[in-house]
Amino acid sequence: MKAIEVNQLTKVYGETVRALDSVSFFVDEGEIFGLLGPNGAGKTTAIKVITTMIKPTSGAATVFGTDVIKSSQKVREMLGYVPQAISVDGDLTGYENLLIFSKLFYVDKKERKQRIVEALEFMGLSNRADDLVKHYSGGMMRRLEIAQALVNRPRILFLDEPSIGLDPFSKRQVREYVKDLNKEFKITMLVTTHDMAEADELCDRVAIMNMGKIAITDTPARLKESVGGDMIAVKLSPAPAVPTIPALLGTVVSYDDGELKIQAPNGEKVIPRIIDSLEGAGFTIEGISMARPTLEDAFVKYAKSAQEKTTYIQTRSERRNFSRRTK
């Protein structure tokens, strides 16, 4: 059974604004799945449908086989949600925040204390449980929000920009806790983020969205491979001739101001042969470097591709309708 199944999901506002346009994807149980896209891509709308906050115009979505429209209460009992905005109360202690949350989710009175203690301990906050949250660091607040979402023992956890606004050290901590949580408790997670390094590190698979559509879904590794290989930059001493290399070693992308850029499927293996080829042709190599494709490169490629499929007239019409709805 899939943890989440979305089939031809469409959400239309007004008459023409398609926040979601026949979106389909699935999330395996125990998987960390990333939903990536620029602002306005449709990520939030998709999550709102799955978490039963809004109804779709058409299509279907299920959580562990339970229909999100027909059995919304049952679905909500399986979910945990950590929003992008701060959701904890700074004038309460960490323990008090979790206590209120446990009551809101009808956690049995006999189990509340144990669940709160376990959640605080797992997120490394036991020693600050009785401190006011307004004295927490940003990273600690984020960890408390995750602990809060764990109190009702969710089967699926939604994380909206989990490390937004945090310093590098705190980001690293939050990511490690998220990975440990997934590994130890097998909690399925759906993550939205603009941080491509975060998505690359956390997610088993990602879907790249834009303009209400999914452009592609795959593992971060395969998405990076699809960009076109490693980029090799070779700095050459000034020479009158334009350098060339055998086609089997890679593709020359550019040659400017003595720097030759070559795209190759396996840079590490072909670099020695590229050096031999250029030196054999009489060129002097001053330096060489290699950069592997990143998930950001894949994001730009596929998000842009999806955007270009929408015409100017469609975009203008959608923006006008959106403006009318927000007045």
C-alpha positions as CSV (number, residue, x, y, z in Angstrom):
1,M,0.0,0.0,0.0
2,K,1.2,3.5,-0.9
3,A,1.4,6.1,1.9
4,I,0.1,8.7,-0.5
5,E,-1.5,8.4,-3.9
6,V,-2.5,11.4,-5.9
7,N,-4.4,10.8,-9.2
8,Q,-5.2,13.5,-11.8
9,L,-5.6,16.0,-9.0
10,T,-7.0,19.4,-10.3
11,K,-7.8,22.5,-8.4
12,V,-9.3,25.5,-10.2
13,Y,-10.0,28.9,-8.6
14,G,-12.5,31.1,-10.4
15,E,-12.9,29.9,-14.0
16,T,-9.4,29.7,-15.3
17,V,-6.7,29.7,-12.5
18,R,-5.4,26.1,-12.3
19,A,-3.4,25.9,-9.1
20,L,-3.2,22.1,-9.8
21,D,-3.5,20.7,-13.3
22,S,-4.0,16.9,-13.5
23,V,-1.2,16.2,-10.9
24,S,-0.4,12.6,-10.2
25,F,2.3,11.1,-7.9
26,F,2.7,8.6,-5.1
27,V,4.8,8.3,-1.9
28,D,6.0,4.9,-0.7
29,E,5.6,4.0,3.0
30,G,8.7,5.0,4.9
31,E,10.0,7.3,2.1
32,I,11.1,10.9,2.3
33,F,9.5,12.5,-0.7
34,G,10.4,16.0,-1.8
35,L,7.9,18.4,-3.5
36,L,10.0,21.1,-5.2
37,G,9.0,24.1,-7.2
38,P,9.1,27.9,-7.4
39,N,6.6,30.0,-5.6
40,G,3.2,29.5,-7.0
41,A,4.0,26.1,-8.5
42,G,1.2,24.4,-6.7
43,K,3.0,22.7,-3.8
44,T,1.0,24.2,-1.0
45,T,-2.3,23.6,-2.8
46,A,-1.4,19.9,-3.2
47,I,-0.5,19.6,0.4
48,K,-3.7,21.3,1.5
49,V,-5.7,18.8,-0.5
50,I,-3.8,15.8,0.9
51,T,-4.2,17.1,4.5
52,T,-7.9,17.7,3.9
53,M,-7.8,21.5,4.3
54,I,-9.4,22.1,0.9
55,K,-11.3,20.0,-1.6
56,P,-10.0,19.4,-5.2
57,T,-12.0,20.4,-8.2
58,S,-11.5,16.9,-9.6
59,G,-9.2,13.9,-9.2
60,A,-8.5,11.9,-6.1
61,A,-6.0,11.5,-3.3
62,T,-5.6,8.8,-0.7
63,V,-3.6,8.4,2.5
64,F,-2.8,4.7,3.2
65,G,-5.8,3.9,1.0
66,T,-8.2,6.2,2.8
67,D,-9.9,8.8,0.6
68,V,-9.1,12.4,1.8
69,I,-12.6,13.6,0.9
70,K,-14.8,10.8,2.0
71,S,-12.9,10.0,5.3
72,S,-11.2,13.3,6.1
73,Q,-11.3,12.8,9.9
74,K,-9.6,9.4,9.6
75,V,-6.9,10.9,7.3
76,R,-6.2,13.8,9.8
77,E,-5.6,11.3,12.5
78,M,-2.7,9.8,10.5
79,L,-1.0,13.2,9.8
80,G,1.6,15.4,11.4
81,Y,2.3,18.9,10.0
82,V,5.2,21.3,10.6
83,P,4.4,24.6,8.9
84,Q,6.9,27.1,7.5
85,A,5.7,29.9,9.9
86,I,6.5,29.7,13.7
87,S,3.8,27.6,15.3
88,V,4.9,27.4,18.9
89,D,4.0,29.9,21.7
90,G,7.1,31.8,23.0
91,D,5.4,32.6,26.3
92,L,5.0,28.9,27.2
93,T,7.6,26.3,28.1
94,G,8.5,23.6,25.6
95,Y,6.6,21.1,27.7
96,E,3.5,23.3,27.9
97,N,3.5,23.7,24.1
98,L,3.5,19.9,23.6
99,L,0.9,19.5,26.3
100,I,-1.6,21.9,24.6
101,F,-0.9,20.1,21.3
102,S,-1.6,16.7,22.8
103,K,-4.9,17.9,24.1
104,L,-5.9,19.4,20.8
105,F,-5.2,16.0,19.1
106,Y,-7.1,14.1,21.8
107,V,-4.1,12.1,23.0
108,D,-5.2,9.9,25.8
109,K,-4.6,11.6,29.2
110,K,-2.8,8.5,30.5
111,E,-0.3,8.7,27.6
112,R,0.3,12.4,27.3
113,K,3.2,12.8,29.7
114,Q,5.1,9.8,28.3
115,R,4.6,10.9,24.7
116,I,5.7,14.4,25.5
117,V,8.8,13.2,27.3
118,E,9.7,10.8,24.5
119,A,9.3,13.5,21.8
120,L,11.4,16.1,23.7
121,E,14.0,13.5,24.4
122,F,14.2,12.4,20.7
123,M,14.6,16.0,19.5
124,G,17.3,16.7,22.1
125,L,15.2,19.2,24.1
126,S,14.8,17.4,27.5
127,N,17.1,19.7,29.3
128,R,15.2,22.8,28.1
129,A,11.6,21.4,28.5
130,D,10.8,23.8,31.4
131,D,12.3,26.9,29.7
132,L,10.2,29.5,28.0
133,V,10.3,29.0,24.2
134,K,11.1,32.7,23.6
135,H,14.5,31.9,25.0
136,Y,15.1,29.1,22.5
137,S,17.3,29.5,19.5
138,G,15.7,29.3,16.0
139,G,17.0,25.7,15.6
140,M,15.6,24.7,18.9
141,M,12.2,26.2,18.0
142,R,12.2,24.2,14.8
143,R,13.1,21.0,16.7
144,L,10.3,21.7,19.2
145,E,7.8,22.1,16.3
146,I,8.8,18.7,15.0
147,A,8.5,17.3,18.5
148,Q,5.0,18.8,18.7
149,A,4.0,17.1,15.5
150,L,5.2,13.7,16.9
151,V,3.0,13.7,20.0
152,N,0.0,12.2,18.1
153,R,2.2,9.5,16.6
154,P,1.6,10.4,12.9
155,R,2.2,7.9,10.1
156,I,3.0,10.7,7.7
157,L,4.8,13.9,8.6
158,F,4.6,17.0,6.4
159,L,7.6,19.4,6.7
160,D,7.2,22.8,5.0
161,E,10.6,24.4,4.6
162,P,12.1,22.5,7.6
163,S,15.3,24.5,7.9
164,I,14.2,27.9,6.6
165,G,15.9,30.9,8.3
166,L,18.3,28.8,10.3
167,D,22.1,29.2,10.6
168,P,24.2,26.4,8.9
169,F,24.8,24.6,12.2
170,S,21.1,24.5,13.1
171,K,20.2,23.4,9.6
172,R,22.6,20.5,9.9
173,Q,21.0,19.6,13.3
174,V,17.5,19.7,12.0
175,R,18.4,17.6,8.9
176,E,20.1,14.9,11.1
177,Y,17.0,14.7,13.4
178,V,14.7,14.4,10.4
179,K,16.8,11.5,9.0
180,D,17.0,9.8,12.3
181,L,13.3,10.1,12.8
182,N,12.6,8.5,9.4
183,K,15.1,5.8,10.0
184,E,14.1,4.9,13.6
185,F,10.4,5.2,13.4
186,K,9.8,4.6,9.6
187,I,7.7,7.7,9.5
188,T,6.8,8.6,5.9
189,M,7.7,12.3,5.2
190,L,6.7,14.8,2.5
191,V,9.1,17.7,2.4
192,T,8.7,21.0,0.6
193,T,11.8,23.1,0.3
194,H,13.6,25.7,-1.8
195,D,17.0,24.5,-0.5
196,M,18.2,22.1,-3.2
197,A,21.1,20.9,-1.1
198,E,18.5,20.0,1.6
199,A,16.3,18.1,-0.8
200,D,19.4,16.3,-2.2
201,E,20.5,15.2,1.2
202,L,17.1,14.2,2.7
203,C,14.9,12.9,-0.1
204,D,14.6,9.5,-1.6
205,R,12.7,10.9,-4.5
206,V,11.6,14.3,-5.6
207,A,8.9,15.8,-7.8
208,I,9.6,19.1,-9.5
209,M,6.5,21.2,-10.0
210,N,5.7,24.4,-11.9
211,M,2.6,26.1,-13.1
212,G,0.4,23.5,-11.4
213,K,2.0,20.6,-13.2
214,I,4.6,18.0,-12.3
215,A,7.5,18.2,-14.7
216,I,9.4,15.1,-13.6
217,T,9.7,12.7,-10.6
218,D,12.8,10.8,-9.9
219,T,15.6,10.2,-7.4
220,P,18.0,13.2,-6.9
221,A,20.9,11.1,-8.3
222,R,19.1,10.3,-11.6
223,L,17.9,13.9,-11.9
224,K,21.4,15.1,-11.6
225,E,22.6,12.6,-14.2
226,S,19.9,13.8,-16.6
227,V,21.4,17.3,-16.7
228,G,24.2,16.1,-19.0
229,G,27.3,15.1,-17.1
230,D,30.2,16.7,-15.3
231,M,31.5,20.1,-16.3
232,I,35.3,20.2,-16.8
233,A,37.0,23.6,-17.0
234,V,40.5,23.7,-18.5
235,K,42.6,26.8,-18.3
236,L,45.0,27.0,-21.3
237,S,47.9,29.3,-22.1
238,P,47.1,31.8,-24.9
239,A,47.2,30.0,-28.2
240,P,46.3,31.0,-31.8
241,A,44.3,27.8,-32.4
242,V,40.9,26.9,-31.1
243,P,41.3,23.7,-29.0
244,T,39.3,20.6,-29.9
245,I,38.9,17.2,-28.3
246,P,37.7,13.8,-29.6
247,A,33.9,13.6,-29.4
248,L,34.1,10.4,-27.3
249,L,35.7,12.3,-24.4
250,G,33.0,14.9,-24.1
251,T,31.3,17.9,-25.7
252,V,33.0,21.3,-25.9
253,V,30.5,23.8,-24.4
254,S,32.6,27.0,-24.7
255,Y,36.0,28.5,-25.2
256,D,36.5,32.0,-23.8
257,D,39.5,33.9,-22.6
258,G,41.7,30.8,-22.5
259,E,39.1,28.6,-20.6
260,L,37.8,25.6,-22.3
261,K,34.6,24.1,-20.9
262,I,33.8,20.5,-21.6
263,Q,30.7,18.4,-20.6
264,A,31.5,14.8,-20.0
265,P,29.4,11.9,-18.6
266,N,32.2,10.7,-16.3
267,G,34.7,13.5,-15.7
268,E,37.1,11.8,-13.4
269,K,37.8,9.0,-16.0
270,V,38.2,11.3,-19.0
271,I,40.3,14.1,-17.5
272,P,43.6,12.3,-18.0
273,R,42.7,11.6,-21.7
274,I,41.6,15.2,-22.2
275,I,45.0,16.4,-20.9
276,D,46.8,14.0,-23.2
277,S,44.8,15.1,-26.2
278,L,45.3,18.9,-25.5
279,E,49.0,18.5,-24.7
280,G,49.5,16.3,-27.8
281,A,48.0,19.1,-29.9
282,G,50.5,21.6,-28.5
283,F,48.5,23.3,-25.8
284,T,49.9,24.2,-22.4
285,I,47.5,23.5,-19.5
286,E,47.7,25.9,-16.6
287,G,44.9,24.4,-14.5
288,I,41.9,22.1,-14.6
289,S,38.8,21.7,-12.4
290,M,35.6,19.7,-12.5
291,A,32.1,20.4,-11.1
292,R,29.4,17.7,-10.9
293,P,25.8,18.6,-11.8
294,T,23.7,19.6,-8.8
295,L,20.0,19.2,-8.0
296,E,19.7,22.9,-8.5
297,D,20.8,22.4,-12.1
298,A,18.1,19.8,-12.6
299,F,15.5,22.0,-10.9
300,V,16.3,24.9,-13.2
301,K,16.1,22.6,-16.3
302,Y,12.8,21.0,-15.5
303,A,11.0,23.9,-13.8
304,K,11.9,26.1,-16.7
305,S,10.7,23.4,-19.2
306,A,7.3,23.2,-17.5
307,Q,7.0,27.0,-17.4
308,E,7.7,27.4,-21.1
309,K,4.7,25.1,-21.9
310,T,2.4,27.8,-20.6
311,T,1.6,30.5,-23.1
312,Y,1.7,34.2,-22.6
313,I,-2.0,34.6,-23.0
314,Q,-2.7,31.8,-20.4
315,T,-0.3,33.4,-17.9
316,R,-1.9,36.8,-18.3
317,S,-5.4,35.5,-17.9
318,E,-4.4,33.5,-14.8
319,R,-2.8,36.5,-13.2
320,R,-5.8,38.7,-13.9
321,N,-8.2,36.2,-12.3
322,F,-5.9,35.8,-9.3
323,S,-5.8,39.5,-8.8
324,R,-9.6,39.7,-8.8
325,R,-9.9,37.0,-6.2
326,T,-7.5,38.7,-3.8
327,K,-9.1,42.1,-3.9
